[in-house]
Amino acid sequence: MDAPTLPVDGLWPRAGQWIVPADPTGAPACDLALLGVPAHLTSISATGADATPGAVRDALMRYSTWAGSHDVSVATLSALDFGDVTDPDGPEGEARVAASVARTAERNS
């Protein structure tokens, strides 16, 4: 089954469109960085947690960048998606997560 087509409204920008993929060769600094950690192998029970980063990205398409409770749009901030860490489980995976976080923070310091 195909996902439903979401309506387009120029007065209601979607948060999922605000966060853009980072250029792996040298993304500029940003105000918000999204980095997925699809860990699940180290869980004691099957959770499907490895699907969480993608599910969060999909869910952002259903939210606006406007925060009515604060009368502000987060779209004035720059937001980059740095993708998912490959195989984040176990000691080697944790090291990859730490290295990815450090690279992302370094690019944005």
Sequence and secondary structure as in RCSB ss.txt:
>XXXX:A:sequence
MDAPTLPVDGLWPRAGQWIVPADPTGAPACDLALLGVPAHLTSISATGADATPGAVRDALMRYSTWAGSHDVSVA
TLSALDFGDVTDPDGPEGEARVAASVARTAERNS
>XXXX:A:secstr
         TTS BHHHHSEE  TTT    SEEEEE    TTSSS   GGGHHHHHHHHHTTSBSEETTTTEEGG
GS EEEEEE SS  HHHHHHHHHHHHHHHHHHT 
